[in-house]
Amino acid sequence: MIKADLHIHTRYSPDSNNSLDDIIAQCLKKGINCLAVCDHGTTEGALKLQAIAPFKVIVAEEILTPHGEIMGMFLKETIPSLMTPQETIRRIREQNGLVCIPHPFDKYRSSAFQGINLEEIKEDIDIIEVQNARTLPFQDRTQALKFAVRNNFRQSAGSDAHTISEIGVSFVEMPDFNGKEDFLTALEQGKISGRSSSPLVHFLSVKNKIMKRFK
């Protein structure tokens, strides 16, 4: 079995300062031996980490659309932001990637898919993130799980780490895998574990974004 944090960010995201070396060190410390690196609008950090990490790294990207973010997984190159959800999904499929919806129904994130917009693309979804450690507690956090169960979607979880200490706060314990199809099979057997991060981590993301903007 492996411990997979299926949603983290690197310094290549505008709101994170996580260096690749620090990510590796923290994973080794926490026993995380699989990551999905999904920076905002780029696969650059994921590709670089995949080349040097002593464990599995899934190249992913959080791609912003007019209705929310879509996570493409098992990508080979960056997909542009601000296309329609349908076009974004088409680009993911062109790379033989998987479509995951991160933090759906989160009412405190403008980047989260909600109700009717999610229903419109549900036939093209492979995975629903049902546990995101950064989801604030002041809301119904069962909606994503209910949606996944109702539609028989595979379920994922991740820390959404924008800071090093967050890595591994939420993870999936699952069988090891080789490649995209094997990953889906392993995810079906996965057990989600972990907890929520402190709400204060959101302020660190805002700080990172402001500091990078003025550099």
Order of alpha helices (4+ residues) and beta strands (2+ residues): beta-alpha-beta-alpha-beta-beta-alpha-beta-alpha-beta-alpha-beta-beta-alpha-beta-alpha
